[in-house]
Amino acid sequence: MNGEVQSGLFNIFRGGDSQEQKTVYCDMESDGGGWIVFQRRMDGSTNFYRDWADYKNGFGNMTSEFWLGNIALHQITSSAPYELRVDLRAGDESAYAVYDDFRVEGENQQFRLRLGKYRGTAGDSMDYHNNMVFSTRDRDTQRRILPCAMSYRGAWWYRNCHYANLNGCKLENVERFRIFHPFHRDENASTRHGQLAQIIEPPTQSGTTQLKTGSNVAPPETPAQVQPSLQDTHQGQKQGN
């Protein structure tokens, strides 16, 4: 392995006022590594048409398809500035979108989405959803043309209804369904689609960060850090070792 840290499950502190640990999947390969993956969809093995409580607490299998949980997202992103990265694949094509200043508010604000500036190749689809509250099939308080969470069979930060929707189901009778507009390809049985949503704490003003070197998921001075440091094994142990 030559001392390289591999992607896998790690324990981190949730951040904020919580000193609880949370097991997360860390991507140590994409864009320098150090990304906390909070959503992944690959093969349709997990049902994403769920209620508020499921999205609040998280569901699925972190080694395949899952949603980390809105409580965890709020606690982690409230501890320090984070970047959001979305990776998309359709057949042989791929694209990505990155947003700085990503934050999810607490449940008392219905897990409202906050986003900063965009960069990437997938298109700025998430800006349409900035400042929107989270909606599920059993809790959709925004007044819209459609009950979006029910119409598209997945929870999201809907407006009217979406330009991006990473949690919706494929609906063959709804032509305007888009995973991430303008990055969208007509779905068919022979095309494999994949998507990944993950967050990272960006470099400091000095240009240095342990996140990007793969030593930590968050700098040690913040609450949302890997436990252990990925280089200081005396501080803890990676899951499964």
N, C-alpha and C positions, 0 to 999 in steps of 0.2 A: 504493500500500500504506500510505501515511501513516506509515511507520516501524514498523508493527506486525510482530511476529514471527509467522510462519506455522508451523503444524504441519509436521513433516517429519523427516528424518534428521539426527542430530547425533552428534558424537564426544564421549564422556565418559570420564573415568578410572573404572575399575571399582571402585576403593576397596579398603579393607583393606590388605594388603601388596602388592597388585598395582599396578604403574604402567602396565599395559597399557591401551590405549584400546579402547573398545567402541562400535560404531555402534548407536544406539538410535533408536526413533521417539518423538518428543516431541509430546504433545498440548498445544498452546498455546491451546486454546479452552475446554475443560471446566473449570468451577469456578475460573476465574482463570488457568488455564494452568500450564505447568511440570511436567506429568506425564510420567513415563517409562512408556511402554506396554510391558508384558511378555507380554501375550497378547491375541489378537484372533481372533474367529471370526465369519464372515459368511455364506458361501455353500457351505460344505462342500468347497471346492477343495483343502484340505490334510488329509492323513491324520494324526489325533492318536492313533491306536492304535499306539504306538511303544515301543521299548525304553528302558532306563535311560540308555544312552549318548546317545541323541537328546535326551531331556529334560535331561540334564546339560549338553550343549553348545548346545542350541537348534536350531530348524529352522523352515522356512517362509520366507515373503516378508514383510518388515516393512511393505510397503505394502498387504498384504492379510491373509492368515491366518498366524499364527506363534506360537511359544513362544520367548521370549528365551533361556532356558537357566538351569538351577538354579545353576550355578557363578556366572554373572553376577548372579543374584538375591541369592545369598549375599554376594558381594563388595560389591555396592552397598548392601544393607540393613544390613551389618555396620559401615559407616562412620559412620552417624548414624541417629537415629530416622526412620522413614518411615511414611507413611500408605498404606494400600491402598484403592483405589477400584474397585468393580465396577459397570459400566453394563450394563443388560440391556434388550433390546427384544423385544417379541412383537406383531407387527402394528402397531397404532397406540398400544399401551401401552408405557410405559417405567418403569424404576425404577433406583435405585442403592443401593449399600451402601458405607460408608466405615468402615475400622478404623484406629485409631491404633496405634502401636508394632508395626508389621508388620516381621517379620524371618524370614529363612530361614537355618537353620543350615547348617554345612558338610557335605560328603559323608561325613565320619567320623561324623556324626550323622544320616545318611540324609536330609539336607535337611529336617529337622524344621521344622514351621510354628509361628510364634509370632504371636499376635494380641492387640491391646488392645481398647479399648472400641469399640462399634458406634454408628453413627448412619446414618440414611437412610430409604428408603421400600421397599426390597426385602425386608426381614425379616432377622433375625440368623441366617442359615443357616450362616455360616462358623464360628461359635463351636463348633459340634459337631465341627469338624475341628481345633480349636486343640490344639497340642502333638502332633499326629500326624506320623509320618514319611511320606515320599513313597513311593508304590508304583507300579510299572510292571508290565507283563505278565510280564517276565522277572525281576523282583525285588519280591516281595510277602511281606515277612517277618512282618507282623502276623498274629496268629491271629484269624480272623474266621469268621463263618458261611459266607461266600462268598469266593472269590478275587476281590476287588472289581475290580481292574484288568482282569482277563480278562472278568468277567461284564458289565461296563459299557463295555468296549472303550476305555479311556482311562486315563491316569495321573493320580493325584491324591493328596491327603493323606487317604486313606480311614480311616474308623473301621469301622462296621458298617451299611451301607457309606457312605452319604452323605446329607446334606441339601442340599449344594451340590456340583455337579460340572461345572466349566466345560470339561473336556477329554473328556468321554465322548461316545460316539456315540449317535445316535437309534436306539433299539431298539423296534420296533413291538410286539414280543411281551412287553415288560417294562413293565407299567403303572406300576410305582413309580419309574421313572427320572425324576429331576427335575434340571433345570439349576440352579435356585436356589429352594428351597422356603422360604416359601410363594409367592414370585413364580414361577408356572408356569402356562402355558396349554397346553391340548391341542394338539399339533402336527398340522398338516395341510398339504396341498400348497399351499394358498393363503395361508399365514401365513409371513411372513418373520421369522426370529429373528436376533438379533445380540447379541454380548456383547463387552465390552472390560474388561480388567484392567490397572490401572496404579498406579504408586506415585509419591509425592512426599515431599519433606522438609518438615515443617510449619513454620509461622512460629516465630520465636524468642520468648522471653519478653517482649521489648519490643514484639512484635506486628509486626515487620518481617521480611520475607524476600524475597530476590531471586527465589525460585521463583515466588511468587504474582504478581510484577510481570512475569514472563516474561523476566527478564534472565539467569537461570541455571537449570539443572536442579538444581543443588545450590549452596549458598553456596561462595564461592571458598576459604574456609579449610578445607573438607573435601575428601577425595580424590575423592569422586564428584561431580565438577562437569563441566559442559559445557565442552568445549574446541573452540571458544572461548566466552568470555562472549558472550551473545547481543546485548549492546549494545556491547562493545568488540571491534570486528572486527579490530583489529590482533593479537589473541591467537590468531586462527585463522580457520577458514572453514567455513561450513555445507556439508554434503554436497550435491553437485550444482551448486554455484555456481562 
